[in-house]
């Protein structure tokens, strides 16, 4: 089975760009309702990492003294990302994808040039498993 079957395309994903501020990221996370978002480079679309709500919280405390005006002055690439979700290639084997889904809520997917093309969510993998009557997707 091809992992593109599970893919949520970039156009349907909420993402952060690497030139955004902490404040912009905080607002985007609040509006989206997600606790983690992929970061992509605006210039070439390459995957840069993942920002979590925990990363934002610690950055607001350690860099901004919980001051949202100060958060506007700091970029998201200045702060530590405690858990960058590792991307997979479009040609990744489904068993490797399943293994990553045990560790990450979503798996960023990149093409051969490293350009972000979307995500595979744990939810999409489980939904496929359930709709297949409990047959493991990896065995197909």
C-alpha positions in Angstrom: 0.0 0.0 0.0 1.2 3.5 -0.9 1.5 6.0 1.9 0.0 8.7 -0.3 -3.4 6.9 0.3 -3.2 8.3 3.9 -1.8 11.7 3.0 -3.5 15.0 4.0 -2.1 17.3 1.3 -0.2 20.5 2.2 -3.1 22.6 0.9 -5.4 21.0 3.6 -2.8 21.3 6.4 -2.3 24.0 9.0 1.4 24.9 8.9 3.7 27.5 10.3 6.3 29.2 8.3 9.9 29.5 9.6 9.8 33.3 9.6 6.8 33.6 11.9 7.0 35.0 15.4 6.1 33.2 18.6 3.0 35.3 18.9 1.9 34.5 15.4 2.5 30.8 16.1 0.6 31.0 19.3 -2.4 32.6 17.6 -2.4 30.1 14.7 -2.3 27.2 17.1 -5.1 28.6 19.1 -7.3 29.1 16.0 -6.5 25.7 14.6 -6.9 23.8 17.8 -3.8 21.7 17.2 -1.1 21.0 19.8 1.6 20.6 17.2 2.2 22.1 13.7 4.8 21.4 11.0 7.2 24.3 10.2 8.1 24.9 6.6 10.5 27.2 4.8 8.5 29.9 3.0 11.0 30.2 0.2 11.2 26.6 -1.0 8.6 24.7 1.0 11.1 22.4 2.7 10.2 20.9 6.1 12.0 22.6 9.0 10.6 20.9 12.1 7.6 20.8 14.4 6.5 23.3 16.9 4.4 22.1 19.9 2.4 24.0 22.4 4.9 22.9 25.0 7.7 24.5 22.9 5.7 27.8 22.9 5.0 27.7 26.6 8.6 27.3 27.5 9.7 29.9 25.0 7.2 32.4 26.4 8.5 31.8 29.9 12.2 31.7 29.1 12.5 34.3 26.3 9.6 36.6 26.8 8.6 36.6 30.5 5.1 35.7 29.4 4.8 39.0 27.6 2.9 38.6 24.3 4.3 41.9 22.9 7.8 40.5 23.5 6.8 37.3 21.8 6.3 39.2 18.6 10.1 40.0 18.6 11.1 36.3 18.7 11.0 33.9 15.7 9.9 30.3 16.0 13.2 29.1 14.7 15.0 30.8 17.6 13.6 28.5 20.2 14.2 24.9 21.0 11.9 22.3 19.5 11.9 19.5 22.0 10.3 17.0 19.7 10.8 17.6 16.0 8.7 15.1 14.2 10.9 13.2 11.7 9.6 13.3 8.1 9.3 10.4 5.8 9.7 10.2 2.0 6.8 9.5 -0.3 8.5 6.2 -1.0 8.6 5.1 2.6 7.4 1.6 3.3 4.1 1.3 5.1 5.6 -0.7 8.0 8.0 2.2 8.6 5.1 4.6 8.5 3.2 2.6 11.1 6.3 2.5 13.4 6.6 6.3 13.2 2.9 6.7 14.0 3.5 5.0 17.4 5.8 7.9 18.3 4.2 10.9 16.6 0.6 12.3 16.2 1.4 13.0 12.6 4.1 12.2 10.2 5.4 14.9 7.8 5.8 13.7 4.3 8.4 15.2 1.9 9.2 14.6 -1.7 12.6 13.6 -3.1 13.8 17.3 -2.8 12.8 17.5 0.8 9.8 19.7 0.0 6.9 19.3 2.4 3.9 17.8 0.6 1.6 17.0 3.5 1.1 14.8 6.6 -0.2 11.4 7.5 -2.1 11.4 10.8 -2.4 8.6 13.2 -6.1 9.0 12.9 -6.1 8.3 9.1 -4.1 5.2 9.7 -6.5 3.9 12.4 -9.5 4.8 10.3 -8.1 2.8 7.4 -7.4 -0.1 9.7 -11.0 0.0 11.1 -12.6 0.3 7.7 -10.6 -2.6 6.5 -12.2 -4.8 9.1 -9.2 -4.8 11.4 -6.8 -6.1 8.8 -3.4 -4.5 9.2 -2.6 -2.1 6.4 1.0 -3.3 6.5 0.0 -6.8 5.4 -1.6 -5.5 2.2 
